[in-house]
């Protein structure tokens, strides 16, 4: 069963189409990266799933059922714009949020104690939210998002405000929630996070879905018959058959290159042909297919003339793996 399906969702505002005939499927028990540049329609889609706004046409199904008001208790939503009551005590606020999601006070207290121990924040119970740092408040809101054990969790830029140590903690929690059966929609611009966390990716651009599939299949779909080679010696390959791009290396004795095959005959035969051309003249240190990263694919599909500014915006350390 899929956790969520949208069928031909369209949403228009005056003079602007936010979503245009968007159909997608979120596999149950997966972490799905919902990707797209600013203004693509991601926030509109998330608001429709949370029933904050309604689509002009189309249908949303959640775990096989048409989406209704009662399904809000199945969903946990962490918005990009955080929303805690700053004057309330942390414990009081989380009790309130848990009870809004249908938990009794005693059940809420029991679960909150577990979460406070898990995050090592027992001493925060009586603090006011306004006295917390951004990262501390982020932890509090994360607990409020998942306290009722939602079947579907929507996280919009969840690592904002976290240092690397706390980002690692939240990553581990997200993975454990997935392993316990929750389905997680993960909206982010951080492509390295998509690479490390997401099982499935969906890319929206200019109000339309342009890509959907498992992360592995999507990356392989965009393979370019390019191979990463590290070697010692001199490399001379026929330019009519191979396009060679030298790559930087930290070891002065080892050279590195990306080699694209100009006419492909299938990956196995290409690899054999390339190695056959390289080995008589050079000592091979490493050899592997260069498969585009999710950041490379994102740039290719939505970048256009804005490639360099998008690279900076994504905050990606560009990988050759």
C-alpha positions, 0 to 999 in steps of 0.5 A: 500500500502507498502511504500517500497518493495525489491524483491530478492535483491542480491549484491556482491563485490569481494569475499564478498556477502553483500546482499543475496536474501533479500525480505522485505516489509516496511508498509506505515505510520510506523516506521521500525527498520532496525537491524543487527550487523556491516557488516550484510548488512544494509548500502548496503541495504540503499545505494541501496534504495537511488540509490547510488549503484545498486543491482546485481539482484532483484527489489526495489519498492517505493509506488508501483512503480519500483524505478527510479532516480526521486524518490530521491525527495520522500526520505530523508536520514540522513546517519550515517556519517554526511556530511555538508559543514563546511565553509558554513553558516547554513541558506545558506546551508539548503536553498541549500539542500532544493532547491536540493530537488526541493523546490523554494527559497521562499518555502524553506525559509518558511519551514526553519523558521518553523523548526528553530522555532520548534528547537529554533535555530533562532540565528544559521542562520548566524553561520558557521557549523564548529562553531557548536557542534556535537549535533547542527550540527546534528539538522541542518542535520536533518532539511536538511533531512526532509525539503522537506517533504519526503514520506520515511525517512531513519535515520541511528543512528539519536541520535548520538551526542544528549544529553537526552533532544535533543534526546527526542525532535528528538523522538517527531519530528519523531513520529509527522512525522509518524503521518503526513504520512511519513514512517520512516526506522530507523537503530540503534544498540540502542535496547531501542530506537527500543522498544520505537519507532518502529512499525515494525522490520527487522533483517538482519544478514550475508547478509540475512533477518532473521526476519521480523514483527511487534514488538509485534508479533516478541516479542511474537514469541520468548516467552518462557513460563517464568513468572515474579513473585514478592512475600513475603514468601517462594517459593517451586516449583517442579523442574521437572515442574518449573525452578526458577531463583532468580532475584535481588530486591531493597526491602528486604521484597519482593523476585523476580523470573523468573519461566519457565514452563518446559512443556507448555500447553498454556499460560492461563492454565500455568498461572493458574497452576503456581499461584495455586502452588505459592499462598498456600505458598507465598503472590503474589505481582506481576505476569506477563509473561516475554516476551523477549525484542528486545535486548534479541531476537537480542542476541539470533539470532546473538550473539552466542559466542559473547553474552557479547560483543554484550550486551556491544555494544548495550548499553542496560540496560537489562530489565525484562519487 
